[in-house]
Amino acid sequence: MEYGKTEIVLCQSNEDLGARAANDVARCVTNLLADRDELRLVFAAGESQTTFLEALARHDEVEWQRIVCFNVDDFWDTRMARQYSCGYQTQSLFYDKVKPKEFHLVDFAAPDAQAEADRFEALLRQAGGLDVL
């Protein structure tokens, strides 16, 4: 099905959606790594990302040791337990399994939210561009 130039894909379940998205990202990343030494990828967290991250972690053909990852979202609450943070979710579902070259999380409990935002912005700028979002 199409809407203008956009292909519409209907999935049977959340698992199907996650697997299809993971297949597309794995193919894209593998193709990009054919011409580059390293890639920079951005990941999000949340319940909507769970099946995608789990499926992507099963793609052993991706050379994760050549990939630097950034988690760009999180809640900010100095009182929140770590296991409720977006970074914890992405790390436990994905980064701990694929072992990327590096991964960077927002410090959800940083005492100064603006200083943390500035720190993370500097990391993104130092990366020199992002390849896959």
N, CA, C and O atoms as CSV, one atom per row, in Angstrom:
chain,resi,resn,atom,element,x,y,z
A,1,MET,N,N,0.842,-1.156,0.000
A,1,MET,CA,C,0.000,0.000,0.000
A,1,MET,C,C,0.902,1.237,0.000
A,1,MET,O,O,1.973,1.243,0.606
A,2,GLU,N,N,0.447,2.275,-0.688
A,2,GLU,CA,C,1.230,3.503,-0.741
A,2,GLU,C,C,0.361,4.720,-0.493
A,2,GLU,O,O,-0.836,4.729,-0.781
A,3,TYR,N,N,0.999,5.745,0.050
A,3,TYR,CA,C,0.375,7.050,0.230
A,3,TYR,C,C,1.356,8.046,-0.351
A,3,TYR,O,O,2.341,8.402,0.295
A,4,GLY,N,N,1.092,8.496,-1.565
A,4,GLY,CA,C,2.068,9.328,-2.259
A,4,GLY,C,C,3.321,8.510,-2.525
A,4,GLY,O,O,3.246,7.432,-3.115
A,5,LYS,N,N,4.465,9.011,-2.097
A,5,LYS,CA,C,5.724,8.287,-2.257
A,5,LYS,C,C,6.051,7.412,-1.052
A,5,LYS,O,O,7.092,6.757,-1.023
A,6,THR,N,N,5.173,7.400,-0.068
A,6,THR,CA,C,5.409,6.643,1.160
A,6,THR,C,C,4.776,5.263,1.077
A,6,THR,O,O,3.588,5.123,0.784
A,7,GLU,N,N,5.590,4.246,1.341
A,7,GLU,CA,C,5.076,2.884,1.392
A,7,GLU,C,C,4.483,2.645,2.777
A,7,GLU,O,O,5.120,2.928,3.791
A,8,ILE,N,N,3.277,2.129,2.811
A,8,ILE,CA,C,2.597,1.811,4.069
A,8,ILE,C,C,2.728,0.308,4.294
A,8,ILE,O,O,2.387,-0.486,3.417
A,9,VAL,N,N,3.220,-0.081,5.469
A,9,VAL,CA,C,3.379,-1.493,5.810
A,9,VAL,C,C,2.481,-1.785,7.006
A,9,VAL,O,O,2.608,-1.152,8.054
A,10,LEU,N,N,1.584,-2.735,6.849
A,10,LEU,CA,C,0.716,-3.157,7.945
A,10,LEU,C,C,1.323,-4.395,8.589
A,10,LEU,O,O,1.660,-5.362,7.906
A,11,CYS,N,N,1.456,-4.355,9.899
A,11,CYS,CA,C,2.055,-5.469,10.623
A,11,CYS,C,C,0.986,-6.210,11.413
A,11,CYS,O,O,-0.035,-5.641,11.801
A,12,GLN,N,N,1.245,-7.485,11.640
A,12,GLN,CA,C,0.294,-8.333,12.339
A,12,GLN,C,C,0.355,-8.175,13.863
A,12,GLN,O,O,-0.615,-8.474,14.560
A,13,SER,N,N,1.500,-7.702,14.378
A,13,SER,CA,C,1.687,-7.605,15.825
A,13,SER,C,C,2.844,-6.652,16.126
A,13,SER,O,O,3.554,-6.212,15.223
A,14,ASN,N,N,3.016,-6.347,17.396
A,14,ASN,CA,C,4.164,-5.527,17.812
A,14,ASN,C,C,5.470,-6.235,17.482
A,14,ASN,O,O,6.443,-5.596,17.082
A,15,GLU,N,N,5.493,-7.548,17.649
A,15,GLU,CA,C,6.705,-8.315,17.353
A,15,GLU,C,C,7.042,-8.249,15.871
A,15,GLU,O,O,8.207,-8.116,15.498
A,16,ASP,N,N,6.018,-8.344,15.028
A,16,ASP,CA,C,6.218,-8.238,13.578
A,16,ASP,C,C,6.755,-6.857,13.219
A,16,ASP,O,O,7.690,-6.741,12.428
A,17,LEU,N,N,6.172,-5.820,13.792
A,17,LEU,CA,C,6.638,-4.457,13.542
A,17,LEU,C,C,8.090,-4.286,13.976
A,17,LEU,O,O,8.903,-3.740,13.231
A,18,GLY,N,N,8.417,-4.754,15.183
A,18,GLY,CA,C,9.785,-4.647,15.679
A,18,GLY,C,C,10.773,-5.390,14.804
A,18,GLY,O,O,11.863,-4.886,14.529
A,19,ALA,N,N,10.404,-6.583,14.363
A,19,ALA,CA,C,11.288,-7.387,13.512
A,19,ALA,C,C,11.509,-6.727,12.158
A,19,ALA,O,O,12.630,-6.707,11.650
A,20,ARG,N,N,10.447,-6.189,11.573
A,20,ARG,CA,C,10.587,-5.517,10.266
A,20,ARG,C,C,11.480,-4.285,10.370
A,20,ARG,O,O,12.342,-4.061,9.521
A,21,ALA,N,N,11.268,-3.495,11.410
A,21,ALA,CA,C,12.101,-2.299,11.604
A,21,ALA,C,C,13.554,-2.701,11.859
A,21,ALA,O,O,14.474,-2.083,11.323
A,22,ALA,N,N,13.758,-3.725,12.669
A,22,ALA,CA,C,15.113,-4.196,12.957
A,22,ALA,C,C,15.800,-4.707,11.696
A,22,ALA,O,O,16.984,-4.442,11.492
A,23,ASN,N,N,15.081,-5.429,10.855
A,23,ASN,CA,C,15.660,-5.917,9.598
A,23,ASN,C,C,16.106,-4.751,8.723
A,23,ASN,O,O,17.192,-4.787,8.143
A,24,ASP,N,N,15.276,-3.724,8.627
A,24,ASP,CA,C,15.620,-2.562,7.805
A,24,ASP,C,C,16.844,-1.829,8.356
A,24,ASP,O,O,17.737,-1.454,7.597
A,25,VAL,N,N,16.884,-1.627,9.670
A,25,VAL,CA,C,18.018,-0.924,10.281
A,25,VAL,C,C,19.289,-1.760,10.140
A,25,VAL,O,O,20.344,-1.219,9.810
A,26,ALA,N,N,19.205,-3.057,10.382
A,26,ALA,CA,C,20.381,-3.919,10.254
A,26,ALA,C,C,20.930,-3.892,8.826
A,26,ALA,O,O,22.143,-3.833,8.625
A,27,ARG,N,N,20.048,-3.934,7.852
A,27,ARG,CA,C,20.480,-3.883,6.451
A,27,ARG,C,C,21.145,-2.535,6.145
A,27,ARG,O,O,22.199,-2.492,5.510
A,28,CYS,N,N,20.536,-1.453,6.590
A,28,CYS,CA,C,21.091,-0.118,6.368
A,28,CYS,C,C,22.472,0.022,7.014
A,28,CYS,O,O,23.410,0.512,6.385
A,29,VAL,N,N,22.588,-0.407,8.262
A,29,VAL,CA,C,23.847,-0.291,8.993
A,29,VAL,C,C,24.929,-1.145,8.343
A,29,VAL,O,O,26.064,-0.693,8.194
A,30,THR,N,N,24.598,-2.347,7.964
A,30,THR,CA,C,25.565,-3.229,7.309
A,30,THR,C,C,26.053,-2.616,6.002
A,30,THR,O,O,27.247,-2.667,5.704
A,31,ASN,N,N,25.149,-2.039,5.221
A,31,ASN,CA,C,25.533,-1.380,3.967
A,31,ASN,C,C,26.438,-0.180,4.227
A,31,ASN,O,O,27.429,0.008,3.521
A,32,LEU,N,N,26.113,0.631,5.228
A,32,LEU,CA,C,26.947,1.793,5.547
A,32,LEU,C,C,28.329,1.381,6.034
A,32,LEU,O,O,29.321,2.034,5.710
A,33,LEU,N,N,28.401,0.308,6.808
A,33,LEU,CA,C,29.695,-0.148,7.325
A,33,LEU,C,C,30.601,-0.696,6.227
A,33,LEU,O,O,31.807,-0.828,6.434
A,34,ALA,N,N,30.045,-1.012,5.079
A,34,ALA,CA,C,30.865,-1.476,3.960
A,34,ALA,C,C,31.807,-0.381,3.479
A,34,ALA,O,O,32.861,-0.667,2.911
A,35,ASP,N,N,31.422,0.889,3.708
A,35,ASP,CA,C,32.220,2.017,3.229
A,35,ASP,C,C,32.809,2.875,4.334
A,35,ASP,O,O,33.509,3.845,4.043
A,36,ARG,N,N,32.551,2.552,5.584
A,36,ARG,CA,C,33.009,3.391,6.694
A,36,ARG,C,C,33.600,2.536,7.806
A,36,ARG,O,O,33.243,1.370,7.974
A,37,ASP,N,N,34.501,3.133,8.552
A,37,ASP,CA,C,35.110,2.427,9.678
A,37,ASP,C,C,34.211,2.400,10.899
A,37,ASP,O,O,34.252,1.464,11.698
A,38,GLU,N,N,33.394,3.444,11.035
A,38,GLU,CA,C,32.588,3.590,12.248
A,38,GLU,C,C,31.297,4.320,11.913
A,38,GLU,O,O,31.258,5.152,11.005
A,39,LEU,N,N,30.246,4.003,12.651
A,39,LEU,CA,C,28.960,4.687,12.509
A,39,LEU,C,C,28.518,5.225,13.854
A,39,LEU,O,O,28.952,4.756,14.906
A,40,ARG,N,N,27.643,6.223,13.799
A,40,ARG,CA,C,27.029,6.783,14.990
A,40,ARG,C,C,25.522,6.649,14.841
A,40,ARG,O,O,24.928,7.174,13.900
A,41,LEU,N,N,24.912,5.936,15.787
A,41,LEU,CA,C,23.474,5.675,15.753
A,41,LEU,C,C,22.806,6.273,16.976
A,41,LEU,O,O,23.395,6.338,18.055
A,42,VAL,N,N,21.575,6.708,16.794
A,42,VAL,CA,C,20.774,7.243,17.888
A,42,VAL,C,C,19.607,6.298,18.128
A,42,VAL,O,O,18.926,5.874,17.194
A,43,PHE,N,N,19.392,5.979,19.391
A,43,PHE,CA,C,18.279,5.119,19.781
A,43,PHE,C,C,17.388,5.831,20.778
A,43,PHE,O,O,17.824,6.715,21.515
A,44,ALA,N,N,16.140,5.429,20.782
A,44,ALA,CA,C,15.163,5.933,21.737
A,44,ALA,C,C,14.741,4.776,22.631
A,44,ALA,O,O,15.073,3.618,22.380
A,45,ALA,N,N,14.012,5.115,23.664
A,45,ALA,CA,C,13.530,4.096,24.592
A,45,ALA,C,C,12.014,4.203,24.686
A,45,ALA,O,O,11.386,5.015,24.005
A,46,GLY,N,N,11.460,3.389,25.519
A,46,GLY,CA,C,10.020,3.404,25.719
A,46,GLY,C,C,9.418,2.094,25.273
A,46,GLY,O,O,10.037,1.315,24.549
A,47,GLU,N,N,8.215,1.871,25.715
A,47,GLU,CA,C,7.536,0.614,25.406
A,47,GLU,C,C,7.426,0.381,23.902
A,47,GLU,O,O,7.473,-0.760,23.444
A,48,SER,N,N,7.278,1.458,23.137
A,48,SER,CA,C,7.149,1.323,21.688
A,48,SER,C,C,8.420,0.801,21.026
A,48,SER,O,O,8.373,0.346,19.883
A,49,GLN,N,N,9.552,0.859,21.720
A,49,GLN,CA,C,10.835,0.443,21.140
A,49,GLN,C,C,11.247,-0.971,21.535
A,49,GLN,O,O,12.209,-1.505,20.981
A,50,THR,N,N,10.549,-1.580,22.469
A,50,THR,CA,C,10.972,-2.857,23.044
A,50,THR,C,C,11.147,-3.958,22.003
A,50,THR,O,O,12.208,-4.578,21.947
A,51,THR,N,N,10.146,-4.212,21.189
A,51,THR,CA,C,10.259,-5.316,20.227
A,51,THR,C,C,11.319,-5.020,19.167
A,51,THR,O,O,11.985,-5.934,18.682
A,52,PHE,N,N,11.476,-3.753,18.811
A,52,PHE,CA,C,12.513,-3.350,17.854
A,52,PHE,C,C,13.906,-3.619,18.427
A,52,PHE,O,O,14.736,-4.240,17.763
A,53,LEU,N,N,14.169,-3.157,19.650
A,53,LEU,CA,C,15.489,-3.345,20.258
A,53,LEU,C,C,15.801,-4.825,20.464
A,53,LEU,O,O,16.928,-5.259,20.223
A,54,GLU,N,N,14.821,-5.595,20.905
A,54,GLU,CA,C,15.040,-7.029,21.096
A,54,GLU,C,C,15.361,-7.725,19.770
A,54,GLU,O,O,16.243,-8.581,19.708
A,55,ALA,N,N,14.643,-7.352,18.724
A,55,ALA,CA,C,14.890,-7.960,17.407
A,55,ALA,C,C,16.227,-7.520,16.828
A,55,ALA,O,O,16.945,-8.331,16.245
A,56,LEU,N,N,16.565,-6.255,16.980
A,56,LEU,CA,C,17.833,-5.755,16.445
A,56,LEU,C,C,19.015,-6.407,17.154
A,56,LEU,O,O,20.046,-6.659,16.531
A,57,ALA,N,N,18.880,-6.676,18.428
A,57,ALA,CA,C,19.957,-7.322,19.182
A,57,ALA,C,C,20.260,-8.731,18.656
A,57,ALA,O,O,21.352,-9.251,18.887
A,58,ARG,N,N,19.328,-9.338,17.968
A,58,ARG,CA,C,19.535,-10.685,17.414
A,58,ARG,C,C,20.253,-10.665,16.059
A,58,ARG,O,O,20.548,-11.726,15.509
A,59,HIS,N,N,20.532,-9.501,15.524
A,59,HIS,CA,C,21.215,-9.393,14.227
A,59,HIS,C,C,22.732,-9.478,14.439
A,59,HIS,O,O,23.421,-8.464,14.548
A,60,ASP,N,N,23.225,-10.714,14.495
A,60,ASP,CA,C,24.648,-10.963,14.742
A,60,ASP,C,C,25.546,-10.511,13.595
A,60,ASP,O,O,26.751,-10.336,13.781
A,61,GLU,N,N,24.974,-10.322,12.422
A,61,GLU,CA,C,25.799,-9.923,11.275
A,61,GLU,C,C,26.262,-8.470,11.363
A,61,GLU,O,O,27.194,-8.075,10.662
A,62,VAL,N,N,25.628,-7.682,12.208
A,62,VAL,CA,C,26.018,-6.272,12.365
A,62,VAL,C,C,27.273,-6.207,13.231
A,62,VAL,O,O,27.337,-6.820,14.297
A,63,GLU,N,N,28.254,-5.470,12.767
A,63,GLU,CA,C,29.514,-5.322,13.498
A,63,GLU,C,C,29.363,-4.197,14.531
A,63,GLU,O,O,29.806,-3.069,14.312
A,64,TRP,N,N,28.735,-4.528,15.646
A,64,TRP,CA,C,28.417,-3.532,16.676
A,64,TRP,C,C,29.654,-2.890,17.268
A,64,TRP,O,O,29.581,-1.761,17.752
A,65,GLN,N,N,30.787,-3.571,17.245
A,65,GLN,CA,C,32.016,-3.017,17.807
A,65,GLN,C,C,32.522,-1.818,16.994
A,65,GLN,O,O,33.471,-1.149,17.402
A,66,ARG,N,N,31.897,-1.551,15.860
A,66,ARG,CA,C,32.257,-0.398,15.027
A,66,ARG,C,C,31.204,0.715,15.122
A,66,ARG,O,O,31.196,1.643,14.313
A,67,ILE,N,N,30.329,0.612,16.106
A,67,ILE,CA,C,29.203,1.538,16.207
A,67,ILE,C,C,29.198,2.235,17.561
A,67,ILE,O,O,29.325,1.602,18.609
A,68,VAL,N,N,29.047,3.560,17.510
A,68,VAL,CA,C,28.892,4.377,18.708
A,68,VAL,C,C,27.417,4.752,18.800
A,68,VAL,O,O,26.836,5.270,17.847
A,69,CYS,N,N,26.821,4.483,19.957
A,69,CYS,CA,C,25.384,4.690,20.142
A,69,CYS,C,C,25.105,5.832,21.115
A,69,CYS,O,O,25.850,6.064,22.067
A,70,PHE,N,N,24.017,6.529,20.845
A,70,PHE,CA,C,23.554,7.614,21.709
A,70,PHE,C,C,22.086,7.368,22.041
A,70,PHE,O,O,21.280,7.072,21.158
A,71,ASN,N,N,21.755,7.492,23.298
A,71,ASN,CA,C,20.363,7.418,23.764
A,71,ASN,C,C,19.930,8.858,24.013
A,71,ASN,O,O,20.436,9.490,24.940
A,72,VAL,N,N,19.031,9.382,23.233
A,72,VAL,CA,C,18.747,10.818,23.320
A,72,VAL,C,C,17.558,11.205,24.192
A,72,VAL,O,O,17.239,12.388,24.308
A,73,ASP,N,N,16.909,10.243,24.796
A,73,ASP,CA,C,15.761,10.628,25.612
A,73,ASP,C,C,15.858,10.021,26.997
A,73,ASP,O,O,16.448,8.957,27.187
A,74,ASP,N,N,15.279,10.701,27.949
A,74,ASP,CA,C,15.132,10.175,29.288
A,74,ASP,C,C,14.290,11.144,30.090
A,74,ASP,O,O,14.057,12.283,29.685
A,75,PHE,N,N,13.853,10.679,31.202
A,75,PHE,CA,C,13.183,11.532,32.171
A,75,PHE,C,C,14.276,12.195,32.993
A,75,PHE,O,O,15.406,11.706,33.025
A,76,TRP,N,N,13.963,13.286,33.649
A,76,TRP,CA,C,14.930,13.867,34.572
A,76,TRP,C,C,14.273,13.948,35.937
A,76,TRP,O,O,13.294,14.667,36.136
A,77,ASP,N,N,14.831,13.196,36.867
A,77,ASP,CA,C,14.323,13.202,38.227
A,77,ASP,C,C,15.420,12.648,39.127
A,77,ASP,O,O,15.749,11.464,39.058
A,78,THR,N,N,15.970,13.490,39.953
A,78,THR,CA,C,17.075,13.070,40.821
A,78,THR,C,C,16.644,12.018,41.838
A,78,THR,O,O,17.494,11.390,42.469
A,79,ARG,N,N,15.349,11.818,42.006
A,79,ARG,CA,C,14.838,10.832,42.977
A,79,ARG,C,C,14.461,9.510,42.323
A,79,ARG,O,O,14.170,8.543,43.026
A,80,MET,N,N,14.459,9.444,41.012
A,80,MET,CA,C,13.981,8.250,40.309
A,80,MET,C,C,14.992,7.109,40.419
A,80,MET,O,O,16.201,7.325,40.329
A,81,ALA,N,N,14.488,5.913,40.613
A,81,ALA,CA,C,15.347,4.728,40.621
A,81,ALA,C,C,15.858,4.465,39.206
A,81,ALA,O,O,15.122,4.654,38.237
A,82,ARG,N,N,17.100,4.034,39.082
A,82,ARG,CA,C,17.749,3.843,37.776
A,82,ARG,C,C,16.949,2.910,36.862
A,82,ARG,O,O,16.879,3.145,35.656
A,83,GLN,N,N,16.350,1.866,37.415
A,83,GLN,CA,C,15.655,0.883,36.573
A,83,GLN,C,C,14.428,1.453,35.866
A,83,GLN,O,O,13.855,0.794,34.998
A,84,TYR,N,N,14.018,2.670,36.228
A,84,TYR,CA,C,12.890,3.312,35.552
A,84,TYR,C,C,13.343,4.298,34.477
A,84,TYR,O,O,12.510,4.919,33.817
A,85,SER,N,N,14.629,4.442,34.301
A,85,SER,CA,C,15.142,5.396,33.309
A,85,SER,C,C,15.122,4.785,31.906
A,85,SER,O,O,15.185,3.567,31.740
A,86,CYS,N,N,15.033,5.644,30.924
A,86,CYS,CA,C,15.073,5.187,29.524
A,86,CYS,C,C,16.428,4.569,29.197
A,86,CYS,O,O,16.505,3.564,28.490
A,87,GLY,N,N,17.481,5.167,29.710
A,87,GLY,CA,C,18.816,4.634,29.461
A,87,GLY,C,C,18.987,3.222,29.987
A,87,GLY,O,O,19.603,2.383,29.331
A,88,TYR,N,N,18.447,2.957,31.162
A,88,TYR,CA,C,18.517,1.608,31.724
A,88,TYR,C,C,17.798,0.621,30.808
A,88,TYR,O,O,18.295,-0.476,30.552
A,89,GLN,N,N,16.634,1.017,30.320
A,89,GLN,CA,C,15.882,0.129,29.437
A,89,GLN,C,C,16.689,-0.200,28.189
A,89,GLN,O,O,16.822,-1.368,27.824
A,90,THR,N,N,17.225,0.816,27.537
A,90,THR,CA,C,17.973,0.587,26.302
A,90,THR,C,C,19.248,-0.195,26.567
A,90,THR,O,O,19.630,-1.056,25.774
A,91,GLN,N,N,19.907,0.101,27.678
A,91,GLN,CA,C,21.130,-0.623,28.004
A,91,GLN,C,C,20.837,-2.098,28.265
A,91,GLN,O,O,21.543,-2.964,27.748
A,92,SER,N,N,19.818,-2.395,29.049
A,92,SER,CA,C,19.544,-3.794,29.381
A,92,SER,C,C,18.945,-4.578,28.209
A,92,SER,O,O,19.234,-5.763,28.048
A,93,LEU,N,N,18.116,-3.926,27.395
A,93,LEU,CA,C,17.511,-4.617,26.251
A,93,LEU,C,C,18.454,-4.729,25.056
A,93,LEU,O,O,18.316,-5.634,24.233
A,94,PHE,N,N,19.416,-3.801,24.965
A,94,PHE,CA,C,20.170,-3.719,23.715
A,94,PHE,C,C,21.687,-3.613,23.908
A,94,PHE,O,O,22.421,-4.515,23.502
A,95,TYR,N,N,22.158,-2.540,24.512
A,95,TYR,CA,C,23.614,-2.307,24.580
A,95,TYR,C,C,24.365,-3.433,25.283
A,95,TYR,O,O,25.438,-3.829,24.828
A,96,ASP,N,N,23.823,-3.958,26.388
A,96,ASP,CA,C,24.494,-5.052,27.095
A,96,ASP,C,C,24.573,-6.315,26.248
A,96,ASP,O,O,25.454,-7.147,26.465
A,97,LYS,N,N,23.677,-6.470,25.296
A,97,LYS,CA,C,23.656,-7.657,24.440
A,97,LYS,C,C,24.570,-7.521,23.227
A,97,LYS,O,O,25.278,-8.465,22.876
A,98,VAL,N,N,24.561,-6.345,22.581
A,98,VAL,CA,C,25.318,-6.206,21.325
A,98,VAL,C,C,26.736,-5.691,21.542
A,98,VAL,O,O,27.583,-5.836,20.661
A,99,LYS,N,N,27.003,-5.104,22.678
A,99,LYS,CA,C,28.339,-4.599,23.024
A,99,LYS,C,C,28.892,-3.646,21.950
A,99,LYS,O,O,29.888,-3.959,21.299
A,100,PRO,N,N,28.243,-2.482,21.765
A,100,PRO,CA,C,28.754,-1.533,20.775
A,100,PRO,C,C,30.110,-0.969,21.204
A,100,PRO,O,O,30.527,-1.129,22.351
A,101,LYS,N,N,30.780,-0.315,20.277
A,101,LYS,CA,C,32.074,0.311,20.577
A,101,LYS,C,C,31.941,1.230,21.783
A,101,LYS,O,O,32.775,1.204,22.688
A,102,GLU,N,N,30.894,2.039,21.792
A,102,GLU,CA,C,30.588,2.938,22.906
A,102,GLU,C,C,29.082,3.152,22.919
A,102,GLU,O,O,28.411,2.987,21.901
A,103,PHE,N,N,28.560,3.522,24.084
A,103,PHE,CA,C,27.198,4.021,24.145
A,103,PHE,C,C,27.140,5.132,25.181
A,103,PHE,O,O,27.815,5.087,26.209
A,104,HIS,N,N,26.327,6.117,24.888
A,104,HIS,CA,C,26.213,7.303,25.737
A,104,HIS,C,C,24.759,7.479,26.155
A,104,HIS,O,O,23.848,7.476,25.327
A,105,LEU,N,N,24.567,7.630,27.459
A,105,LEU,CA,C,23.240,7.825,28.019
A,105,LEU,C,C,23.132,9.219,28.630
A,105,LEU,O,O,24.124,9.793,29.079
A,106,VAL,N,N,21.926,9.746,28.639
A,106,VAL,CA,C,21.646,10.971,29.379
A,106,VAL,C,C,21.602,10.588,30.850
A,106,VAL,O,O,20.996,9.577,31.207
A,107,ASP,N,N,22.235,11.380,31.706
A,107,ASP,CA,C,22.191,11.121,33.144
A,107,ASP,C,C,20.881,11.665,33.688
A,107,ASP,O,O,20.745,12.864,33.932
A,108,PHE,N,N,19.919,10.768,33.874
A,108,PHE,CA,C,18.568,11.155,34.301
A,108,PHE,C,C,18.556,11.787,35.691
A,108,PHE,O,O,17.622,12.514,36.030
A,109,ALA,N,N,19.579,11.520,36.494
A,109,ALA,CA,C,19.615,12.020,37.867
A,109,ALA,C,C,20.688,13.084,38.080
A,109,ALA,O,O,21.080,13.353,39.216
A,110,ALA,N,N,21.162,13.685,36.995
A,110,ALA,CA,C,22.175,14.736,37.129
A,110,ALA,C,C,21.637,15.853,38.018
A,110,ALA,O,O,20.479,16.246,37.879
A,111,PRO,N,N,22.450,16.361,38.914
A,111,PRO,CA,C,21.967,17.408,39.810
A,111,PRO,C,C,21.559,18.696,39.083
A,111,PRO,O,O,20.724,19.457,39.571
A,112,ASP,N,N,22.155,18.925,37.920
A,112,ASP,CA,C,21.858,20.134,37.142
A,112,ASP,C,C,21.428,19.697,35.739
A,112,ASP,O,O,22.256,19.292,34.924
A,113,ALA,N,N,20.133,19.785,35.474
A,113,ALA,CA,C,19.601,19.324,34.187
A,113,ALA,C,C,20.208,20.072,33.008
A,113,ALA,O,O,20.505,19.459,31.982
A,114,GLN,N,N,20.398,21.373,33.130
A,114,GLN,CA,C,20.969,22.144,32.021
A,114,GLN,C,C,22.417,21.755,31.767
A,114,GLN,O,O,22.833,21.644,30.614
A,115,ALA,N,N,23.183,21.549,32.820
A,115,ALA,CA,C,24.576,21.124,32.653
A,115,ALA,C,C,24.630,19.753,31.969
A,115,ALA,O,O,25.507,19.504,31.142
A,116,GLU,N,N,23.690,18.864,32.317
A,116,GLU,CA,C,23.651,17.550,31.677
A,116,GLU,C,C,23.267,17.672,30.206
A,116,GLU,O,O,23.835,16.989,29.354
A,117,ALA,N,N,22.309,18.538,29.909
A,117,ALA,CA,C,21.927,18.757,28.507
A,117,ALA,C,C,23.112,19.308,27.724
A,117,ALA,O,O,23.346,18.902,26.585
A,118,ASP,N,N,23.853,20.221,28.317
A,118,ASP,CA,C,25.035,20.788,27.660
A,118,ASP,C,C,26.105,19.724,27.438
A,118,ASP,O,O,26.736,19.681,26.381
A,119,ARG,N,N,26.308,18.860,28.444
A,119,ARG,CA,C,27.295,17.777,28.317
A,119,ARG,C,C,26.931,16.844,27.166
A,119,ARG,O,O,27.778,16.480,26.351
A,120,PHE,N,N,25.658,16.465,27.115
A,120,PHE,CA,C,25.226,15.536,26.084
A,120,PHE,C,C,25.273,16.185,24.705
A,120,PHE,O,O,25.641,15.534,23.727
A,121,GLU,N,N,24.907,17.445,24.620
A,121,GLU,CA,C,25.022,18.166,23.343
A,121,GLU,C,C,26.467,18.175,22.862
A,121,GLU,O,O,26.727,17.975,21.676
A,122,ALA,N,N,27.404,18.405,23.769
A,122,ALA,CA,C,28.822,18.410,23.397
A,122,ALA,C,C,29.251,17.040,22.854
A,122,ALA,O,O,30.007,16.969,21.885
A,123,LEU,N,N,28.774,15.959,23.473
A,123,LEU,CA,C,29.084,14.611,22.969
A,123,LEU,C,C,28.586,14.426,21.535
A,123,LEU,O,O,29.298,13.908,20.675
A,124,LEU,N,N,27.354,14.859,21.300
A,124,LEU,CA,C,26.780,14.727,19.954
A,124,LEU,C,C,27.568,15.560,18.945
A,124,LEU,O,O,27.839,15.101,17.836
A,125,ARG,N,N,27.929,16.758,19.319
A,125,ARG,CA,C,28.700,17.619,18.394
A,125,ARG,C,C,30.086,17.043,18.127
A,125,ARG,O,O,30.563,17.077,16.993
A,126,GLN,N,N,30.738,16.513,19.165
A,126,GLN,CA,C,32.062,15.905,18.999
A,126,GLN,C,C,32.015,14.661,18.110
A,126,GLN,O,O,33.012,14.297,17.486
A,127,ALA,N,N,30.878,14.028,18.060
A,127,ALA,CA,C,30.740,12.811,17.226
A,127,ALA,C,C,30.914,13.131,15.748
A,127,ALA,O,O,31.272,12.254,14.962
A,128,GLY,N,N,30.667,14.364,15.369
A,128,GLY,CA,C,30.869,14.760,13.986
A,128,GLY,C,C,29.770,14.346,13.039
A,128,GLY,O,O,30.026,14.153,11.851
A,129,GLY,N,N,28.584,14.209,13.517
A,129,GLY,CA,C,27.455,13.835,12.677
A,129,GLY,C,C,26.893,12.481,13.074
A,129,GLY,O,O,27.569,11.660,13.693
A,130,LEU,N,N,25.660,12.277,12.709
A,130,LEU,CA,C,24.960,11.033,13.023
A,130,LEU,C,C,24.604,10.324,11.732
A,130,LEU,O,O,24.289,10.963,10.729
A,131,ASP,N,N,24.655,9.013,11.760
A,131,ASP,CA,C,24.404,8.240,10.547
A,131,ASP,C,C,22.993,7.655,10.474
A,131,ASP,O,O,22.372,7.657,9.411
A,132,VAL,N,N,22.500,7.163,11.581
A,132,VAL,CA,C,21.176,6.560,11.593
A,132,VAL,C,C,20.467,6.995,12.865
A,132,VAL,O,O,21.014,6.934,13.966
A,133,LEU,N,N,19.246,7.431,12.675
A,133,LEU,CA,C,18.418,7.875,13.790
A,133,LEU,C,C,17.229,6.982,13.898
A,133,LEU,O,O,16.390,7.176,14.777
